Each structure stands twice: as structure tokens, then as C-alpha cells.
């Protein structure tokens, strides 16, 4: 499941969203996500949280201010996975 699919699932599954809302801190969320079978990194969790909350991370703010691309967080237009982590060319 890619990051966008996880965000969609959390947005539509109230029970799952409530379960994660009760957790304290990124480490607890990361541990639960892995237990639930989500293949995510700490950075993925931070990104998901920022999107659900509608916030930009410090890195995203720097990229927007500098007009750079953020390939680690942009989805591939072909498969939806994070750019650089898929096999699409």
C-alpha cells in the first residue's frame, strides 16, 4: 500500500483513524503501523501526519520557498509509489 492509499484509508476508516489518534508520538504510530502491516518509515509517518493535519514539514517549507522538487515525497504518476522507490522509468 502506498502513502496516498494509507492517507485515503485513514481518511475513510474512522475506527482505524481513532486507533492511531490515541497513540502518543511518531515512534508509537510507526510501531503500530508496522504491526498493522504498513510498510512505512519514520519519514513516511511524518509525511502522512502532515497531510492529515494539513501542515507542511520544515523540509517541504524549505522546498516550496526554494522552488525545488521533493522527489522523496512526490508520488510516481504511473504507480503512485514514492518517486525513486518504484521501478517505473
C-alpha positions in Angstrom: 0.0 0.0 0.0 1.5 3.4 -1.0 1.4 6.5 1.1 -1.5 8.0 -0.7 -3.5 4.8 -0.1 -2.7 4.9 3.6 -3.8 8.5 3.8 -7.1 7.6 2.0 -7.6 4.6 4.3 -7.1 6.8 7.4 -9.5 9.4 5.9 -12.3 6.9 5.3 -11.9 4.3 8.1 -13.0 6.1 11.3 -12.1 3.2 13.6 -8.6 3.0 12.2 -8.1 6.8 12.4 -9.4 6.7 16.0 -6.9 4.0 16.9 -4.0 6.0 15.5 -5.3 9.2 17.1 -4.9 7.7 20.5 -1.2 7.0 20.0 1.4 9.3 21.5 4.3 10.2 19.3 5.7 9.2 16.0 7.5 6.1 17.4 4.3 4.7 18.8 2.5 5.4 15.5 5.3 3.8 13.5 5.3 0.7 15.7 1.5 0.3 15.3 1.7 0.9 11.5 4.3 -1.9 11.2 2.2 -4.2 13.4 -0.8 -3.4 11.1 1.2 -4.4 8.1 2.0 -1.0 6.7 5.5 -0.8 5.2 6.4 2.8 6.3 9.4 4.7 7.5 9.5 7.4 10.2 9.6 10.0 7.4 6.5 8.4 5.8 4.7 8.7 9.1 5.7 12.3 9.5 4.5 13.0 5.9 1.2 11.2 6.5 0.6 13.1 9.7 1.3 16.4 8.0 -1.1 15.7 5.1 -3.9 14.6 7.5 -3.3 17.7 9.6 -2.9 19.9 6.5 0.6 21.0 7.6 3.8 21.3 5.8 7.0 19.9 7.2 10.1 22.1 7.6 11.6 20.3 4.6 8.5 20.9 2.5 8.5 24.6 3.5 12.2 24.9 2.5 11.4 23.2 -0.8 8.4 25.4 -1.5 10.4 28.5 -0.6 13.3 27.4 -2.7 11.2 26.3 -5.7 12.8 22.8 -5.6 11.2 19.4 -6.2 10.7 17.0 -3.4 11.1 13.6 -5.1 11.1 11.6 -1.8 7.5 12.7 -1.1 6.0 13.0 -4.6 4.1 10.1 -5.9 5.0 8.5 -9.2 2.5 9.4 -11.8 2.4 5.8 -13.1 2.1 3.7 -10.0 1.5 6.1 -7.1 4.5 4.9 -5.1 7.1 7.4 -3.8 9.4 8.6 -6.6 12.6 6.8 -6.5 11.2 3.8 -4.7 9.4 2.4 -7.7 10.6 0.6 -10.8 8.8 2.9 -13.3 11.0 4.8 -15.8 
